[in-house]
Amino acid sequence: MDGNIGVLYQYGKQVGGIYDWEISLNFDTIVKDGWEEVKVIKKISALSYWLVEIPADEAFDIELYKHMDNQLILMDTGRVNFDMPDDETLNRRLYAPLELT
């Protein structure tokens, strides 16, 4: 799945966002107590990002939107962790690919 924009929040307040995101799913199997379990690993990648505040830490709540029929449609939400290459430049688009887990 792919989309146009994502919004990053910390402690209920928007701190930034991402552009041109894509979600990919991978599967991993583990054996626990003799049973095989399938674990889904969701990864989000983005081509660029922006910040309006310096993040407090590396954990964010995220909302992912896709532009369809002249509207932004909420496609997914969740909690992600990642380390930004530049987390002190504010109020401008930073062209650096990101990998979020």
N, C-alpha and C positions, 0 to 999 in steps of 0.2 A: 504494500500500500504506500502511496506517496501523497504529498500535499504541499501546501504553499507556506504556511506560517505556523509557528508554535509559540506559545506564551509561557514564560518561566516565572514561577512564583516561589517566594520563600516567606514562611510565616504569614501567609495570607496577603502578601503585598507583591505586586509585579516588580521584578528586578531586571527583566530583559525578555529576549525571545530568540527564535531561530527562523531561518528561511530555508525553503526548498528541502523539506525533510522526507525521509523514506524509512519505513519500518520493514525489517526482515525478521523472519522467525527461523530458529534452529531448534533441533530436538536433541536431547541427550538422554540416554537411559542409564539408570542406576539400579543396583540390586540392593534391596533393603529387606531384611528378615526373610530371605528366600524369594521375595517377589520382585519382579522387574517393574520399575516405575519409569514413566516417560516424563521428562522435565522439559518444558518449553522455555527457550531463552529468546527474549525479544530484544532486538537491538534497533536503535534509532540513529540514523546518521543525518547530518545537515551540512549544507554547503557554506553557510555563514550565520552570524549571530549578531546581536546588539545587546547592550546593557544600559539601563537607566540608573542603576545603583550597583555598587561593589557588592558582590555576593558575600553572605556571612559564612558560607561553607560550600561543599561540593554537592549537596543534596537539594533537589528542586522538585516541586510539583509542576506538572506540565499539562497543557491543553494543546492538542494538535488540530489544526483546521485545514480544510481544503476549499478552494474557490470553485463553486459549482453554481450555474444558473444565476450569476451576478450576486451570489451570497457566499459568506464564509460559513461552512458547515462543520460543526464539531465532529471529528472522526474518532478521537481517542483521548483518554486522560490517564495519568499515572504519576508515579514517583520515579525519578531518574537520578543517577549520580554520574558526574563527569568533571573533568578538570579542564578549565578553559585555558587556551594558550595565552590570552591577554585578558585579565579580569579587572583591569584598572582603567581602560579606555571607555569613556561613557558617551552616550548619545550619538553614536555613529555606527554604521554597519561595518563589521569586521569580517573580511573574507578569509576564513580559516575553516577547513572541514572539521566537524566534531563527530565523535562516536559516543553515544549515550547508552547506558545500560540501566 
